[in-house]
Every structure is written in structure tokens, then in C-alpha cells.
Amino acid sequence: MDSLITAAARALSAGDSLAT
């Protein structure tokens, strides 16, 4: 479960980086 949360957090971080 923690791995899924971590993956989601990384995905959001990556999205923010691309959006910027």
C-alpha cells in the first residue's frame, strides 16, 4: 500500500515539474 502512495506522490511531483 505504501508503495502505491509513493508512486502516486512521484507521479504528482513529475506532473508538477512538467507543468511548470
PQR file of N, CA, C, O and H, with PARSE charges and radii, in Angstrom:
ATOM      1  N   MET A   1       0.838  -1.200   0.000 -0.4000 1.5000
ATOM      2  CA  MET A   1       0.000   0.000   0.000 -0.0000 2.0000
ATOM      3  C   MET A   1       0.873   1.250   0.000  0.5500 1.7000
ATOM      4  O   MET A   1       0.610   2.195  -0.743 -0.5500 1.4000
ATOM      5  N   ASP A   2       1.889   1.253   0.817 -0.4000 1.5000
ATOM      6  CA  ASP A   2       2.783   2.422   0.886 -0.0000 2.0000
ATOM      7  C   ASP A   2       3.423   2.696  -0.470  0.5500 1.7000
ATOM      8  O   ASP A   2       3.608   3.848  -0.864 -0.5500 1.4000
ATOM      9  H   ASP A   2       2.102   0.484   1.421  0.4000 1.0000
ATOM     10  N   SER A   3       3.759   1.615  -1.178 -0.4000 1.5000
ATOM     11  CA  SER A   3       4.403   1.777  -2.490 -0.0000 2.0000
ATOM     12  C   SER A   3       3.474   2.496  -3.458  0.5500 1.7000
ATOM     13  O   SER A   3       3.921   3.291  -4.285 -0.5500 1.4000
ATOM     14  H   SER A   3       3.609   0.680  -0.858  0.4000 1.0000
ATOM     15  N   LEU A   4       2.186   2.214  -3.352 -0.4000 1.5000
ATOM     16  CA  LEU A   4       1.218   2.870  -4.245 -0.0000 2.0000
ATOM     17  C   LEU A   4       1.162   4.357  -3.930  0.5500 1.7000
ATOM     18  O   LEU A   4       1.124   5.193  -4.833 -0.5500 1.4000
ATOM     19  H   LEU A   4       1.823   1.568  -2.681  0.4000 1.0000
ATOM     20  N   ILE A   5       1.156   4.679  -2.640 -0.4000 1.5000
ATOM     21  CA  ILE A   5       1.106   6.090  -2.226 -0.0000 2.0000
ATOM     22  C   ILE A   5       2.367   6.812  -2.706  0.5500 1.7000
ATOM     23  O   ILE A   5       2.308   7.945  -3.183 -0.5500 1.4000
ATOM     24  H   ILE A   5       1.187   4.000  -1.906  0.4000 1.0000
ATOM     25  N   THR A   6       3.499   6.135  -2.570 -0.4000 1.5000
ATOM     26  CA  THR A   6       4.762   6.731  -3.004 -0.0000 2.0000
ATOM     27  C   THR A   6       4.751   6.967  -4.509  0.5500 1.7000
ATOM     28  O   THR A   6       5.184   8.014  -4.991 -0.5500 1.4000
ATOM     29  H   THR A   6       3.547   5.214  -2.182  0.4000 1.0000
ATOM     30  N   ALA A   7       4.251   5.979  -5.242 -0.4000 1.5000
ATOM     31  CA  ALA A   7       4.189   6.095  -6.701 -0.0000 2.0000
ATOM     32  C   ALA A   7       3.276   7.249  -7.088  0.5500 1.7000
ATOM     33  O   ALA A   7       3.580   8.004  -8.012 -0.5500 1.4000
ATOM     34  H   ALA A   7       3.900   5.129  -4.851  0.4000 1.0000
ATOM     35  N   ALA A   8       2.157   7.387  -6.382 -0.4000 1.5000
ATOM     36  CA  ALA A   8       1.215   8.474  -6.673 -0.0000 2.0000
ATOM     37  C   ALA A   8       1.885   9.817  -6.402  0.5500 1.7000
ATOM     38  O   ALA A   8       1.745  10.754  -7.187 -0.5500 1.4000
ATOM     39  H   ALA A   8       1.910   6.774  -5.632  0.4000 1.0000
ATOM     40  N   ALA A   9       2.605   9.908  -5.301 -0.4000 1.5000
ATOM     41  CA  ALA A   9       3.286  11.154  -4.945 -0.0000 2.0000
ATOM     42  C   ALA A   9       4.320  11.505  -6.004  0.5500 1.7000
ATOM     43  O   ALA A   9       4.457  12.667  -6.388 -0.5500 1.4000
ATOM     44  H   ALA A   9       2.719   9.146  -4.663  0.4000 1.0000
ATOM     45  N   ARG A  10       5.049  10.496  -6.474 -0.4000 1.5000
ATOM     46  CA  ARG A  10       6.067  10.746  -7.511 -0.0000 2.0000
ATOM     47  C   ARG A  10       5.403  11.201  -8.803  0.5500 1.7000
ATOM     48  O   ARG A  10       5.911  12.081  -9.497 -0.5500 1.4000
ATOM     49  H   ARG A  10       4.938   9.552  -6.162  0.4000 1.0000
ATOM     50  N   ALA A  11       4.267  10.594  -9.118 -0.4000 1.5000
ATOM     51  CA  ALA A  11       3.548  10.958 -10.342 -0.0000 2.0000
ATOM     52  C   ALA A  11       3.103  12.408 -10.261  0.5500 1.7000
ATOM     53  O   ALA A  11       3.217  13.155 -11.233 -0.5500 1.4000
ATOM     54  H   ALA A  11       3.854   9.878  -8.554  0.4000 1.0000
ATOM     55  N   LEU A  12       2.592  12.807  -9.090 -0.4000 1.5000
ATOM     56  CA  LEU A  12       2.137  14.194  -8.914 -0.0000 2.0000
ATOM     57  C   LEU A  12       3.330  15.144  -9.022  0.5500 1.7000
ATOM     58  O   LEU A  12       3.233  16.200  -9.646 -0.5500 1.4000
ATOM     59  H   LEU A  12       2.499  12.200  -8.300  0.4000 1.0000
ATOM     60  N   SER A  13       4.445  14.768  -8.417 -0.4000 1.5000
ATOM     61  CA  SER A  13       5.641  15.611  -8.467 -0.0000 2.0000
ATOM     62  C   SER A  13       6.118  15.764  -9.904  0.5500 1.7000
ATOM     63  O   SER A  13       6.484  16.858 -10.333 -0.5500 1.4000
ATOM     64  H   SER A  13       4.524  13.909  -7.910  0.4000 1.0000
ATOM     65  N   ALA A  14       6.110  14.665 -10.641 -0.4000 1.5000
ATOM     66  CA  ALA A  14       6.548  14.691 -12.042 -0.0000 2.0000
ATOM     67  C   ALA A  14       5.611  15.570 -12.852  0.5500 1.7000
ATOM     68  O   ALA A  14       6.056  16.340 -13.703 -0.5500 1.4000
ATOM     69  H   ALA A  14       5.812  13.776 -10.293  0.4000 1.0000
ATOM     70  N   GLY A  15       4.310  15.457 -12.588 -0.4000 1.5000
ATOM     71  CA  GLY A  15       3.329  16.267 -13.310 -0.0000 2.0000
ATOM     72  C   GLY A  15       3.562  17.742 -13.042  0.5500 1.7000
ATOM     73  O   GLY A  15       3.491  18.561 -13.959 -0.5500 1.4000
ATOM     74  H   GLY A  15       3.949  14.831 -11.897  0.4000 1.0000
ATOM     75  N   ASP A  16       3.842  18.087 -11.785 -0.4000 1.5000
ATOM     76  CA  ASP A  16       4.097  19.485 -11.443 -0.0000 2.0000
ATOM     77  C   ASP A  16       5.340  19.993 -12.174  0.5500 1.7000
ATOM     78  O   ASP A  16       5.372  21.122 -12.662 -0.5500 1.4000
ATOM     79  H   ASP A  16       3.900  17.422 -11.041  0.4000 1.0000
ATOM     80  N   SER A  17       6.353  19.142 -12.239 -0.4000 1.5000
ATOM     81  CA  SER A  17       7.594  19.545 -12.901 -0.0000 2.0000
ATOM     82  C   SER A  17       7.341  19.797 -14.391  0.5500 1.7000
ATOM     83  O   SER A  17       7.865  20.752 -14.962 -0.5500 1.4000
ATOM     84  H   SER A  17       6.327  18.225 -11.843  0.4000 1.0000
ATOM     85  N   LEU A  18       6.540  18.939 -15.007 -0.4000 1.5000
ATOM     86  CA  LEU A  18       6.249  19.099 -16.440 -0.0000 2.0000
ATOM     87  C   LEU A  18       5.372  20.332 -16.667  0.5500 1.7000
ATOM     88  O   LEU A  18       5.530  21.044 -17.659 -0.5500 1.4000
ATOM     89  H   LEU A  18       6.115  18.162 -14.542  0.4000 1.0000
ATOM     90  N   ALA A  19       4.461  20.569 -15.748 -0.4000 1.5000
ATOM     91  CA  ALA A  19       3.521  21.687 -15.898 -0.0000 2.0000
ATOM     92  C   ALA A  19       4.256  23.013 -15.765  0.5500 1.7000
ATOM     93  O   ALA A  19       3.887  24.007 -16.390 -0.5500 1.4000
ATOM     94  H   ALA A  19       4.333  19.991 -14.942  0.4000 1.0000
ATOM     95  N   THR A  20       5.300  23.015 -14.943 -0.4000 1.5000
ATOM     96  CA  THR A  20       5.996  24.282 -14.691 -0.0000 2.0000
ATOM     97  C   THR A  20       6.729  24.769 -15.922  0.5500 1.7000
ATOM     98  O   THR A  20       7.367  25.822 -15.884 -0.5500 1.4000
ATOM     99  H   THR A  20       5.600  22.208 -14.434  0.4000 1.0000
TER
END
